[in-house]
């Protein structure tokens, strides 16, 4: 699996940080982290090619990662206020996978 994060002054945070400030996760390489908002998920990509298609902003980094899969289906998304609402899977880039925890392994 692959995770895109934003490097903000040496801190690795969610790539969505400008949009969903209340849901920003800080990632620490080698440590599992979960979502800030209870009942939500972290998003990763299933292949390096899918991840590279989304790697478009300066300051973003691509990492290989280990994940903990979600044990039940989760159909949630954040709206512009960081609130959880139902979504269509089509709302996300191809190859998006919803997981409960992410551990960054190696920067690519």
C-alpha positions as CSV (number, residue, x, y, z in Angstrom):
1,X,0.0,0.0,0.0
2,X,1.0,3.6,-0.5
3,X,0.3,6.8,1.4
4,X,0.7,10.4,0.2
5,X,1.5,12.9,3.0
6,X,2.5,16.5,3.0
7,X,5.8,17.6,4.6
8,X,5.0,20.8,6.6
9,X,8.2,22.1,8.1
10,X,9.5,18.6,8.8
11,X,6.1,17.2,10.0
12,X,4.4,14.6,7.9
13,X,0.7,15.3,7.8
14,X,-2.4,14.4,5.9
15,X,-2.2,15.6,2.3
16,X,-5.7,17.0,2.8
17,X,-4.4,19.4,5.4
18,X,-5.6,22.7,3.8
19,X,-9.1,21.4,3.2
20,X,-9.9,19.4,6.3
21,X,-8.0,21.0,9.1
22,X,-9.9,19.3,11.9
23,X,-9.1,15.8,10.5
24,X,-5.4,16.2,9.9
25,X,-3.3,13.3,11.0
26,X,0.4,13.6,11.9
27,X,2.3,10.6,10.6
28,X,5.5,9.3,12.3
29,X,7.5,6.9,10.2
30,X,7.6,3.4,11.8
31,X,4.6,4.0,14.1
32,X,0.9,3.1,13.5
33,X,-1.5,6.1,13.6
34,X,-5.2,6.2,13.3
35,X,-7.7,8.9,12.2
36,X,-8.3,11.9,14.4
37,X,-12.1,11.9,13.8
38,X,-13.8,8.9,15.5
39,X,-15.6,6.6,13.1
40,X,-13.6,7.8,10.1
41,X,-10.9,6.1,8.0
42,X,-7.5,6.9,6.6
43,X,-7.0,6.7,2.9
44,X,-4.2,4.9,1.1
45,X,-3.7,3.7,-2.5
46,X,-3.5,0.1,-3.6
47,X,-0.7,0.5,-6.2
48,X,2.2,2.9,-6.7
49,X,0.7,3.9,-10.1
50,X,-2.6,5.0,-8.5
51,X,-0.7,6.9,-5.8
52,X,1.5,8.7,-8.4
53,X,-1.6,9.9,-10.3
54,X,-2.7,11.7,-7.1
55,X,0.8,13.0,-6.2
56,X,0.4,16.5,-7.7
57,X,1.2,19.1,-5.1
58,X,4.6,20.5,-4.1
59,X,5.6,19.4,-0.7
60,X,3.7,16.1,-0.9
61,X,5.7,12.8,-0.5
62,X,4.9,9.3,-1.4
63,X,5.6,6.5,1.1
64,X,5.2,2.8,1.2
65,X,3.1,1.8,4.2
66,X,1.8,-1.0,6.3
67,X,-1.9,-0.8,7.1
68,X,-4.5,-2.3,9.4
69,X,-7.7,-3.0,7.4
70,X,-11.1,-1.9,8.6
71,X,-13.0,-4.7,10.2
72,X,-16.4,-3.5,8.9
73,X,-17.5,-1.6,5.8
74,X,-17.2,2.1,6.3
75,X,-19.0,4.6,4.1
76,X,-18.0,8.0,5.4
77,X,-16.5,11.1,4.1
78,X,-15.7,14.6,5.5
79,X,-17.5,17.6,4.2
80,X,-15.9,21.0,4.1
81,X,-16.5,21.5,7.8
82,X,-14.8,18.2,8.8
83,X,-18.1,16.5,9.5
84,X,-18.8,12.9,8.5
85,X,-21.4,12.3,5.9
86,X,-22.3,9.5,3.5
87,X,-20.5,9.3,0.2
88,X,-20.3,7.5,-3.1
89,X,-17.1,5.4,-3.6
90,X,-16.9,7.2,-7.0
91,X,-15.9,10.4,-5.0
92,X,-12.4,9.2,-4.5
93,X,-9.5,8.6,-6.9
94,X,-9.1,5.2,-8.5
95,X,-7.2,2.7,-6.2
96,X,-8.3,4.4,-2.9
97,X,-8.4,2.0,0.0
98,X,-10.0,2.9,3.4
99,X,-8.0,1.6,6.4
100,X,-8.1,2.0,10.1
101,X,-4.4,2.5,10.8
102,X,-1.3,3.4,8.7
103,X,2.4,3.0,9.4
104,X,4.8,4.8,7.1
105,X,7.7,2.5,6.1
106,X,9.9,4.1,3.4
107,X,9.8,7.3,1.4
108,X,9.7,6.6,-2.4
